[in-house]
Amino acid sequence: MSLTVVGSIAFDAVKTPFGERERMLGGSAVHFALSASFFTDVRVVGPVGDDFGEAEYEVLRGRGVNTDDIEHVEGGKTFFWKGEYEWNLNIRHTHDTQLNVFGEFEPKLSNASKAADLLFLANIQPDLQRQVREQCPNVRLAGLDSMNLWIETARESLVKTIGAVDLLFMNDDEVRMLTEQPTLLKAAQDIIAMGPRTVVVKQGEYGAALFDEEGFFALPAYPLEAVIDPTGAGDSFAGGFLGYLASLDEGEIDHGALRRAMTYGSVLASFNVEEFGVERVQRLTREEIEDRYADLRRMTAIEGVPAR
Amino acid sequence: MSLTVVGSIAFDAVKTPFGERERMLGGSAVHFALSASFFTDVRVVGPVGDDFGEAEYEVLRGRGVNTDDIEHVEGGKTFFWKGEYEWNLNIRHTHDTQLNVFGEFEPKLSNASKAADLLFLANIQPDLQRQVREQCPNVRLAGLDSMNLWIETARESLVKTIGAVDLLFMNDDEVRMLTEQPTLLKAAQDIIAMGPRTVVVKQGEYGAALFDEEGFFALPAYPLEAVIDPTGAGDSFAGGFLGYLASLDEGEIDHGALRRAMTYGSVLASFNVEEFGVERVQRLTREEIEDRYADLRRMTAIEGVPAR
């Protein structure tokens, strides 16, 4: 099935305890699309400026990503983010955010993008996300990401947008903040009551948990000796997740498929954080993905208790 | 096989957003022993004062725990801890610590306790833990718990003690603090280089991870709608873990058994936090434990990818 992602395309400046990059390709739609591209055809919708050149397009096209709906704004500059991570990589400081062309972004989807079977609304202002959702009435599965900023500044709109999707991706702090519930299980129940059939709670280095009417599934993050740059981990996760689902027939998307999607998401996120930006994913192979999938399966298997 | 635990026996005053208790039975050795008692015979070593009466002994004996080595200090008072948890139960404030008889504790093990096949050194000063370890030269498997206080104030002694055990239980922040490594995988490698064959990293509400020479295993915490009192969760985990191992023959303790031990540990911890202190575990049944074990197995199972 076809997959469209709407979100940011960016240049990132990132400093971590393990090095830094002054300017590299980033943005939620980019990380998502590259990860999803290992499983299915992806179309990216988002704005860029004059500074977005052939080299950047080539990273996406090199992985087969369709860039027809990347909107080039004449005279504009591409979204720019500068941040720094502490030794504890869970703690991140934003030093600079220049919205540039992203500040005026009004998503206009081509017919091809609107016709997608699966849609991912990466983390942007929830009114915009809902506008996109409304342009795609025939989507079979719509996923949504958001963040604390929108819970604080646009809660009502966000709740409405959540009600218009099938699958919510959010990190655990955000899920608690949104629902004011102390446990993830209660929080997920509240979110499911808002509309989505499935809630995926991202837990950073701890892994991820999935809640739906068939129950609970969780898996740890793939253990790495070194995490170099966590930027884009959540979007890579969502890209692996929805990319895998898009590779199935609609009738095959059952609870078991969602568990496999969680595992592929986790695998893609683990590769993403091994190097800066999209450096690792750019030269990733499907075989490496399958190897790590098999590893994760082995790492989480529990035997039954032998009869005594 | 037989199992001895050396640690604190306490009265706790605990306040959480969901209620409070002024004075209830607690302490690391108590939580550990009650959990382990579902699988094997346990002996508790630790000091109590005149305020520790028949009712408290009866909680332990009612679960078949051997209390012969509980040392009653005439004229003394039992260790007392008073603490409060925030809405985010990961954040705990200690309001009062009265060491009382625990301040003068010099563990003297009876021959029966020394003869244990498995030994758990609950979180006490590392010199004392090492003294106990040296009194039990024939132990087949020794486990150790510790905390940030001893990393800060008695690091050298703690590292020596870690070198004298087979299995270390510690939470993820502590493991990072001890090794100054940013990833758990690197931290675990450093700890294994100190001596233990196995490192179990407790991750609170996220679950737990195990590292040994055969690799990595992790599982999520059992999802609960309500967590009432997290006090003793780590010790209940260790009790379920080592209690299960003690129920096996020595030759059966392989990597698969350690995974099952992780799962039992997780199950016992999940029951422990459902109510205050030992209230839930006191009326727990083995059948409830097995049901939740089976649940956790189902909740973490990942299918292989169907051939397409």
Contacts between the chains, C-beta under 8 A, distances in Angstrom:
chain1	res1	chain2	res2	distance
A	17	B	182	7.1
A	87	B	182	6.2
A	88	B	176	7.9
A	88	B	182	7.6
A	89	B	182	7.0
A	176	B	88	7.9
A	182	B	17	7.1
A	182	B	87	6.2
A	182	B	88	7.6
A	182	B	89	7.0
A	182	B	226	7.8
A	182	B	227	7.1
A	183	B	223	7.6
A	183	B	224	6.0
A	183	B	225	6.0
A	183	B	226	6.4
A	183	B	227	6.0
A	184	B	205	7.7
A	184	B	223	6.6
A	185	B	223	4.6
A	185	B	224	6.3
A	185	B	225	5.1
A	186	B	225	5.5
A	186	B	226	7.6
A	203	B	206	6.0
A	205	B	184	7.7
A	206	B	203	6.0
A	206	B	206	3.9
A	206	B	207	7.3
A	207	B	206	7.3
A	207	B	218	7.4
A	207	B	220	7.1
A	209	B	220	6.4
A	209	B	223	7.4
A	215	B	298	7.7
A	215	B	299	6.8
A	216	B	223	4.9
A	216	B	299	5.2
A	217	B	299	5.9
A	217	B	300	7.3
A	218	B	207	7.4
A	218	B	220	3.5
A	218	B	223	7.7
A	218	B	299	6.7
A	218	B	300	6.7
A	219	B	218	8.0
A	219	B	220	7.5
A	219	B	300	6.8
A	219	B	302	6.9
A	220	B	207	7.1
A	220	B	209	6.4
A	220	B	218	3.5
A	220	B	219	7.5
A	220	B	220	7.4
A	223	B	183	7.6
A	223	B	184	6.6
A	223	B	185	4.6
A	223	B	209	7.4
A	223	B	216	4.9
A	223	B	218	7.7
A	224	B	183	6.0
A	224	B	185	6.3
A	225	B	183	6.0
A	225	B	185	5.1
A	225	B	186	5.5
A	226	B	182	7.8
A	226	B	183	6.4
A	226	B	186	7.5
A	227	B	182	7.1
A	227	B	183	6.0
A	247	B	308	8.0
A	256	B	303	5.3
A	259	B	301	7.6
A	259	B	302	5.5
A	259	B	303	6.7
A	260	B	302	6.7
A	260	B	303	6.2
A	260	B	305	6.2
A	263	B	302	5.3
A	290	B	305	7.5
A	293	B	305	6.9
A	296	B	302	7.0
A	297	B	302	4.9
A	297	B	304	6.8
A	298	B	215	7.7
A	299	B	215	6.8
A	299	B	216	5.2
A	299	B	217	5.9
A	299	B	218	6.6
A	300	B	217	7.3
A	300	B	218	6.6
A	300	B	219	6.8
A	300	B	300	5.3
A	300	B	302	6.4
A	301	B	259	7.6
A	301	B	301	7.6
A	302	B	219	6.9
A	302	B	259	5.5
A	302	B	260	6.7
A	302	B	262	7.9
A	302	B	263	5.3
A	302	B	296	7.0
A	302	B	297	4.9
A	302	B	300	6.4
A	303	B	256	5.3
A	303	B	259	6.7
A	303	B	260	6.2
A	304	B	294	8.0
A	304	B	297	6.8
A	305	B	260	6.2
A	305	B	290	7.6
A	305	B	293	6.9
